[in-house]
Amino acid sequence: MSKILFASDIHGRKSRAARLAAIVAEEKPDRVYLLGDFLYNGPRNGVPEDYDPMAVIESLSSFADITFGVRGNCDSAIDLDLLPFSVEETRFVEENGKRIHLQHGDHLELLNDIQKGDIVVFGHTHRPLLEERKGVLVLNPGLISFPKGNLPASYLIFDNDTITLYAIEDGEPLCQIRLGE
């Protein structure tokens, strides 16, 4: 069984990318899946003090050998060329005996090959989500930057049969699901 980390929506924030790199070094996942919006902050978010896309690339490079990404709505082709790992529009993977569909957006009704028992992981909404819909586990790790409402910045870890949402600041578990229960 593998330990998998999911994170989304860095939006060019140097401090958040550095924190993610520290989490990856500490957690030692087998793979990291990043769900888009890597470098650009987006027009609605404003420009934070720590906006530094090149520093984000440097932080992401520290774990690029275990990282795969999917493209977000704020990711331009030229930005994706700078990333040190492969990025696709969407991606199907098999991890811990589960089919997992990865995408950035929340348009889940557009998914064709989803079957009962699959897992769908997406970013984009800046809100964490762990729920079952018609036999499909739907997950959102929240985001690394620009949380909405009073929600903390967060990420997910899928380890064996357990999926846990963690706060990025202090690593405290926020929510957990055990598969098969």
C-alpha positions as CSV (number, residue, x, y, z in Angstrom):
1,M,0.0,0.0,0.0
2,S,1.1,3.5,-0.8
3,K,1.0,6.8,1.0
4,I,-0.5,9.5,-1.3
5,L,-0.7,13.2,-0.7
6,F,-3.2,15.4,-2.5
7,A,-3.0,19.2,-2.5
8,S,-4.4,22.0,-4.7
9,D,-4.4,25.7,-5.5
10,I,-1.0,27.1,-4.5
11,H,-1.6,30.2,-6.6
12,G,2.0,31.3,-6.7
13,R,2.4,31.7,-2.9
14,K,6.0,31.2,-1.9
15,S,5.3,30.5,1.8
16,R,2.6,28.0,1.1
17,A,4.7,26.1,-1.4
18,A,7.6,26.0,1.1
19,R,5.2,24.7,3.8
20,L,3.9,22.0,1.4
21,A,7.6,21.0,0.6
22,A,8.2,20.7,4.4
23,I,5.1,18.5,4.7
24,V,6.2,16.3,1.9
25,A,9.6,15.9,3.5
26,E,8.1,15.1,6.8
27,E,5.3,12.8,5.6
28,K,7.4,11.0,3.0
29,P,4.5,10.1,0.6
30,D,5.1,7.7,-2.2
31,R,3.3,10.1,-4.6
32,V,2.0,13.6,-4.6
33,Y,-0.9,14.7,-6.8
34,L,-1.3,18.4,-7.3
35,L,-4.7,19.5,-8.6
36,G,-3.9,22.7,-10.4
37,D,-3.6,26.5,-10.1
38,F,0.1,26.3,-9.4
39,L,1.7,29.7,-10.2
40,Y,-0.9,32.4,-11.0
41,N,-2.8,34.0,-8.2
42,G,-5.9,34.7,-10.3
43,P,-7.7,38.0,-10.8
44,R,-10.1,37.6,-7.9
45,N,-7.5,36.8,-5.2
46,G,-5.4,39.9,-5.3
47,V,-1.6,39.7,-5.1
48,P,-0.4,38.5,-1.8
49,E,2.9,39.7,-0.3
50,D,4.5,36.3,-0.8
51,Y,3.5,35.9,-4.5
52,D,6.6,34.5,-6.1
53,P,6.0,31.9,-8.9
54,M,9.7,31.2,-9.4
55,A,10.2,30.4,-5.6
56,V,7.1,28.1,-5.9
57,I,8.8,26.2,-8.7
58,E,11.9,25.8,-6.6
59,S,9.9,24.4,-3.7
60,L,7.9,22.0,-5.9
61,S,11.2,20.9,-7.5
62,S,12.2,19.4,-4.1
63,F,9.7,16.6,-4.6
64,A,9.1,16.7,-8.4
65,D,10.3,13.1,-8.8
66,I,7.1,11.8,-7.0
67,T,4.7,14.5,-8.3
68,F,2.1,14.5,-11.0
69,G,-0.3,17.4,-11.7
70,V,-3.6,18.3,-13.4
71,R,-4.2,21.6,-15.0
72,G,-6.2,24.3,-13.2
73,N,-8.2,27.2,-14.6
74,C,-5.4,29.6,-13.7
75,D,-2.7,27.6,-15.4
76,S,-1.4,28.8,-18.7
77,A,0.5,26.6,-21.1
78,I,3.7,28.7,-20.6
79,D,3.4,28.4,-16.8
80,L,3.0,24.6,-17.1
81,D,6.2,24.5,-19.2
82,L,8.1,25.8,-16.1
83,L,6.9,23.1,-13.8
84,P,9.3,20.3,-13.0
85,F,6.7,17.5,-13.3
86,S,4.1,16.3,-15.8
87,V,0.7,18.0,-15.9
88,E,-2.3,16.7,-17.7
89,E,-5.9,18.0,-18.1
90,T,-7.2,15.1,-16.1
91,R,-5.7,11.9,-14.9
92,F,-6.8,8.4,-13.9
93,V,-4.6,6.5,-11.5
94,E,-4.8,3.4,-9.5
95,E,-3.7,3.7,-5.9
96,N,-4.2,1.4,-2.9
97,G,-6.5,-0.8,-5.0
98,K,-8.8,2.1,-6.0
99,R,-9.4,3.8,-9.3
100,I,-8.9,7.6,-8.7
101,H,-9.9,10.3,-11.2
102,L,-8.0,13.6,-10.7
103,Q,-9.2,16.9,-12.1
104,H,-9.1,20.6,-11.1
105,G,-12.7,21.6,-11.6
106,D,-15.8,20.7,-9.7
107,H,-17.9,19.7,-12.8
108,L,-18.3,16.1,-11.7
109,E,-21.4,15.6,-13.9
110,L,-19.0,15.7,-16.9
111,L,-17.1,12.6,-15.8
112,N,-17.8,9.6,-18.1
113,D,-15.8,6.6,-16.8
114,I,-16.6,6.9,-13.2
115,Q,-17.9,3.6,-11.6
116,K,-19.2,2.7,-8.2
117,G,-16.3,2.3,-5.8
118,D,-14.1,4.9,-7.6
119,I,-12.7,8.0,-6.0
120,V,-12.8,11.5,-7.6
121,V,-10.4,14.1,-6.3
122,F,-10.7,17.7,-7.4
123,G,-9.5,21.2,-6.4
124,H,-10.8,24.6,-7.6
125,T,-13.5,25.4,-5.0
126,H,-11.0,26.2,-2.2
127,R,-13.2,24.2,0.2
128,P,-12.4,20.7,1.5
129,L,-14.8,17.9,0.9
130,L,-15.0,14.3,1.9
131,E,-18.3,12.7,0.9
132,E,-19.9,9.7,-0.9
133,R,-22.2,10.3,-3.9
134,K,-23.9,7.3,-5.4
135,G,-21.2,4.9,-4.4
136,V,-18.3,7.2,-5.5
137,L,-16.1,8.9,-2.9
138,V,-15.7,12.6,-3.8
139,L,-12.8,14.4,-2.2
140,N,-11.4,17.9,-2.3
141,P,-8.2,18.6,-0.3
142,G,-9.1,22.2,0.2
143,L,-6.3,24.5,-0.8
144,I,-2.8,25.6,0.1
145,S,-3.6,29.3,-0.2
146,F,-6.6,31.7,-0.2
147,P,-9.0,29.6,2.0
148,K,-12.7,30.6,1.9
149,G,-14.7,31.4,4.9
150,N,-13.3,30.3,8.2
151,L,-11.8,27.1,6.7
152,P,-8.1,26.4,7.2
153,A,-5.7,25.7,4.4
154,S,-5.5,21.9,4.0
155,Y,-4.4,18.8,2.2
156,L,-5.3,15.1,2.1
157,I,-3.4,11.9,2.7
158,F,-4.6,8.5,1.5
159,D,-2.6,5.9,3.5
160,N,-3.7,2.3,3.2
161,D,-7.5,2.4,3.8
162,T,-7.6,5.8,5.5
163,I,-8.1,9.2,4.0
164,T,-7.3,12.1,6.3
165,L,-7.8,15.9,5.8
166,Y,-5.0,17.9,7.6
167,A,-4.6,21.6,8.4
168,I,-1.5,22.8,6.5
169,E,-0.4,25.2,9.3
170,D,-0.1,22.7,12.2
171,G,-0.7,19.3,10.6
172,E,-3.7,18.6,12.8
173,P,-6.2,16.1,11.4
174,L,-9.5,17.8,10.5
175,C,-11.5,14.9,9.2
176,Q,-11.0,11.2,8.4
177,I,-12.7,8.5,6.4
178,R,-11.8,4.8,6.6
179,L,-12.7,2.9,3.4
180,G,-14.9,-0.1,3.8
181,E,-16.7,1.1,6.9
